[in-house]
């Protein structure tokens, strides 16, 4: 098996006045020539035989030549072969040789773009992905056209390891002078704060655009296993996730599923039942809602059965969502960036950089101050646990196995959620409660707290470490470097970027800055009766409260 050699320079020429650069970090050669989309050279590469290269269509795409090592000896210089005449693609051992060959061929000096690819480790040649023309950027008039870009900041990259292993991805369009789509990946810390971990600007929400974003997201930001990726059910995202071939657990937004259900069956009551099914944390509750939908329409049941249960039902996801059932994390960030989406790309990057820097400083200082005062857990988790502790006072506990920490907890008062009073089994060793909240949210529910208090055990030991102030501080402890005045910047001699004229928006009319509201944007109706703000009784407001003498008597 042939191997790639550490460094290589690739020059791609489309014609005498147009230079293109391959924007990639991997290069491919496979047995199947039809999948390469690369025309053949007279002598492509040393060590690659004709039967390995196959037959190519010379009119289909550009040439990619690679440097290979015929021997296993790492000390030997790589063997390079290329055609005698400068053609539409060549690989050179050094940058100087490449520039000299082009100068002699063209007879005049034009700005050259030569991409230097550094490969840290040797890998089998046929393990690399094929690269097509969609990763080639044309060079005209001294500038390189910018079509796609991926951005991730190093402090965020280090801080993401201490966030919940859940990432919400979504896209929003840019409405400036040039068309484009901003793809985002958003995470959340243990205190409920959103954290934008990566951005990408692509031509649109296509399969190739999402693949570019998700593949770099996995490569640079989220290489860890068992990560939960939340998105809508758009075919381009599902296709890109399959192409990335990662070990992510891809799940869908329940609100988008309810919206698609409403568009298909036109029934608001059944749509609410579908939403309740997705949010339900216990499998018996899903059976209950499913029976109601089945009595209404068998076609609706078949439509829901076509979606894998573990991808949209919280009771079947084994706690991977951490309670996040929608893409609200990324939708929230869309609103935050609304004022910057009409800016040029450089201004957009600068705006996000300074906003994230300010939030890092604010949240890191807050977490450090709370730890200094002796606190251990975040405010959000403390508030939630206080509510669960208050509800646990109305539970009755029966021990079944003290050695294995198995209990039966019976509710004596109807819970605030409105569900019927129930009896639940709690297994502390397996971190299990029949209600499902313990597994889904990663902190004790009221039944677990009641069982722990019954045997005088500290229930805080069952709170996930992601909710601790130390873990939250680790998210924001990295510092962002300051950007000096531009006059202090070192001289830049690299490539120059410009917008692609083909992506320019039609100058006629004002660009649309708000999206059209759909079924998903409708507010849920408030089913609770209105009460007086003073006496909390129904039938009147605080302005006409009969029990308050200071209230104005309005007729």
C-alpha positions, 0 to 999 in steps of 0.5 A: 500500500502506497503512503503520502509523504509529509509535505507537498505543493500542488499548482492547478492551472485552468488557463494562462491567466487564471490560477486555481488552488485546491482548498483541502487538507486531504487528497484521494486516489482510489481504485474506482476512477469514475469516483475521482473526477480527475483527468489523467496525466501522462505520468501521474505519480511514481508508484501508482500503476495504471490499473490503480488510476483507471480511465479518466474523462479529461473534460470533466475536472481538474488534475490532482497530483500527489507525492508518494513514497515507494519504499517504507524507508522514512529517510529516503526522499520522495520520488516525484514525476510529472509531465515534461510540459506544464499542463493543467496540474502538476506537483513539485517537490519545492515551492521555488521549483513550481514558481520557476516552471510557471514563469518559464511557461507563461513568459511573464510573472503573474501572482501565483497561489500555491497551497502547502499541504502538511500531513502529520502522519502517513496513512494509506493512500486509499483512505482519503476522500475524493475532492471535486471542483466544488472545492476549487476557488478561481483566481482572477485579477490578483484575488481569490474568490471566497465561497465557503469558510469555517470558523472556530475559536481556540478558547471555545474549542477547549471550553467545549469539553466541559459543556453538555455533550449536546450540539444543536445545528441550524442555518440562517441566511445572510441578507447583505450585499452577497447571498449566503447561509450562515451555519452554526453549531451551538452548545450549552454549559451547566448553567443554561448559557448558550455557547457558539462553538463553530460557524460556517458561511456556505452558498446555501443549505445544500447537502454539500454545504452541510457536509463541509460544515459537519465534517470540519465540525467533527474533525476540529471541534467534536471528535469525542464519541457519543455526541448528540446532534440535534437538527431538523429533518431536512434531507440535506442535513440527514444526507450530510450526517450519513456522509460524515460517517461519525459516531454521533447520535443524530436526533430531530427537533420535536417542534419541526416534527410537529410542524411537518405533521400539521402540514400533512394532517391539518389537525391542531389537537393531534399536533399537540399530542405529537408534541406531548409524545416527543416530550414524554419521559416515560414510555407508558406515556408515549403508549397513552398518546399513541393510542389517542392518535391511533383512534383518530387516524391510522395514517398518522400512526404510520407517518410517525412510525416511519421516524425512528423512535430514538431520534424524536422520542425523549423516552427512547433516547437513553438520556442523550439529549439532556432534556433538549428537545428542540433546536432552540439553542441555535434559534436563540443565536439566530436572534442574537446575530440578527443585527450582524447578518447584513454585514460583510464577512470580515465585520461579521467575524469581528462582531462575533469575536468581540461578543464571545470575548465579552461573554467569556469574561462575564461568565468566567468571572461570575463562576469564579466569584460563586466558587470563592463564596463557597458554592458548588453548583450553578444557580439553575440547578439549585433552583430546579433541585429546590422545586423537586425538594419541595415536591418530595415532601408529599411523597410516601417511600417504601423500601424494597431492597436497602442493599441495592437501593430500590424503593417505591415512591408514591405521590400523595398530591397531584404534581404541578405538571397536571399528570395523574398521581402515580407510583414509581420505582426508584433504583439509585444504583442504576440511576433509574426512576420510572418517571424518566426525569432522572435519566433525561435531565441528569439530576435527581427528580422529586422521587429520587430526592424522597428516597435519598432523604428516607435513608439519610443519603445526600442526593447531591451525589447524583447530580452530573458534574456538568452542573458544578461551578468548577466545570462551568468555570473551565468552559470560560477560563481560556482567554481570548488574545487581544487584537492590536491596532492594525498599524502594528500588524506584520506585513501580509504577503499571502493570498488576498480574498474577495467576494464572488461576483456570482454570489452578489444579490440583485440590487433591486429592492430591499433584502428581506430581513425577517422570515415568514412565520409558519405553524411553528411560530404560533404561540401556544394558547394559555389554558390556565384561567386568569387570576387576580394579581392580589387575591389570586381568585378568578373572575376579576383583575387586580384593578377591580379586586373587591378585597382591596380598598385601594383598587380603583372602582372602574365601571 
